Amino acid sequence: MNSARDPRIAVVGAGLGGLALAAVLQRHGRSVTVFEREASAGARSQGGTLDIHAGTGQIALRAAGLLDRFRALARPEGQEWRVLDPATGTALPFTGPVHDEDSPEIDRGQLRGLFLESLAAGTVRWGCTVTGTTPLGDGTWRLLLGDGTTEDVDLVVGADGAWSRIRPAVSPATPAYTSVTFVEAGFDDCDLRHPALARMVGHGSLLAKSDGKTLFAQRNSSGHIRAYIAFRAPQDWHLAAGVDLGDQATVRTHLLKMFDGWDESLLYLLRHNDRAFINRPLFVLPAPHTWEHVPGITLLGDAAHLMPPVGLGANLAMLDGADLAHALITEASIDDALQAYEGIMLPRSTEAALDCAGALDHLVPPTDV
Ligand SMILES: Cc1cc2nc3c(=O)[nH]c(=O)nc-3n(C[C@H](O)[C@H](O)[C@H](O)COP(=O)(O)OP(=O)(O)OC[C@H]3O[C@@H](n4cnc5c(N)ncnc54)[C@H](O)[C@@H]3O)c2cc1C
């Protein structure tokens, strides 16, 4: 990019998408600052395992110079899938989405760590919540920060996830509930403490589904198993059922009633979790979600195209970051770069969002189908 001075690039959000953007820009000698509301890299557990695809997430890792380090940590054996009959717990032929050899698993925290370690010290401003942004009239933007201060920049990239504070500057869209809720459960040190479950899940993932309900468990690194108890219900299912989400015993009793008749080997996932149940209603942005180009500001990842969590969102967020970085490095101006990036990202994410909606219906089938 030709510029009298280095453009001031502000990335809002240090998730995988924002970090991929920052890592590729810095690799090419560009300045970038990432504003992240969390207090530190370790402030929050980063969630489960992700399969990183050769055609999306791995392209971003290569662009950031991190592909070899990724491969050293990744678990190709995590692609193993088992589908069980809910009533008997016996294996069924696998008919779900095929995981090819090019999609090894890695814990999200490890992946985020790779990006963070690659960045120059001080790139991420931790504990820095962005509350909004206003145009300054000349294509530049003012970021409003939670501590009352402001930052004026040439480019704002909203990489701040589902509930983006940057999105309203380009689009009025807001996420809507999908009618599917995941309740997350966790099992530690499984090979020693939960050996039967560890054998049942194997090296990869386990799935059982029936009548709008699904049990899904995944092996993470260090012997941890993360399970999702998935069902179709109103977003306030717990209120209607009189379930206090803070009361683990009541949540467990309700879930066991919901999965009545399932084999005991599968109900282990509801009875014996080591960590508190976490209620995760799933939201999506409308698909297609597009906007008219606005100078000096854009979105990537979930902020641009929140989709059901069926294995694409993190991959696409990273690819968005790498594509935007590439455009900023190669195009003559920020405006040209944003138009080039949005011209690729918006149609790609529309197609992916429609695929993901179908995949969610496959994972947790609507009960009237
Ligand atoms: C249960 C579940 C399972 C999933 N499994 C998979 C999977 O297997 N494979 C896959 O590819 N995808 C998966 N996804 C989707 C994936 O998690 C997301 O698509 C991905 O994390 C999006 O990355 P992102 O960088 O856009 O946003 P995020 O990861 O949401 O990161 C946004 C960052 O912005 C920060 N932030 C937010 N607001 C502000 C603010 N106002 N100021 C400053 N910082 C802010 C947040 O703290 C966060 O660090 C799953 C999602 C869920 C919910």
The ligand as an ORCA input file, in Angstrom:
! r2SCAN-3c Opt
* xyz 0 1
  C     -19.667    -24.392     21.015
  C     -18.920    -23.930     19.797
  C     -18.119    -24.814     19.088
  C     -17.434    -24.395     17.929
  N     -16.672    -25.284     17.230
  C     -16.027    -24.891     16.096
  C     -15.221    -25.804     15.346
  O     -15.086    -26.962     15.692
  N     -14.586    -25.337     14.227
  C     -14.701    -24.040     13.804
  O     -14.095    -23.664     12.775
  N     -15.463    -23.154     14.500
  C     -16.121    -23.549     15.624
  N     -16.885    -22.666     16.325
  C     -17.024    -21.290     15.812
  C     -15.826    -20.460     16.226
  O     -15.701    -20.501     17.625
  C     -15.999    -19.011     15.794
  O     -16.478    -18.945     14.482
  C     -14.652    -18.276     15.888
  O     -14.204    -18.263     17.220
  C     -14.793    -16.859     15.373
  O     -13.563    -16.199     15.566
  P     -13.528    -14.622     15.637
  O     -12.077    -14.267     15.733
  O     -14.336    -14.047     14.546
  O     -14.318    -14.247     16.971
  P     -14.120    -14.678     18.479
  O     -13.395    -15.977     18.594
  O     -15.474    -14.573     19.113
  O     -13.169    -13.559     19.073
  C     -13.649    -12.262     19.311
  C     -12.699    -11.554     20.283
  O     -13.133    -10.205     20.432
  C     -13.126     -9.838     21.796
  N     -14.106     -8.762     21.956
  C     -15.465     -8.882     21.865
  N     -16.043     -7.693     22.041
  C     -15.042     -6.803     22.237
  C     -15.001     -5.392     22.466
  N     -16.152     -4.674     22.517
  N     -13.804     -4.782     22.634
  C     -12.646     -5.504     22.563
  N     -12.623     -6.845     22.364
  C     -13.803     -7.478     22.188
  C     -13.494    -11.127     22.509
  O     -13.086    -11.106     23.875
  C     -12.723    -12.162     21.679
  O     -11.397    -12.331     22.145
  C     -17.558    -23.066     17.491
  C     -18.351    -22.158     18.229
  C     -19.030    -22.591     19.363
  C     -19.913    -21.612     20.104
*
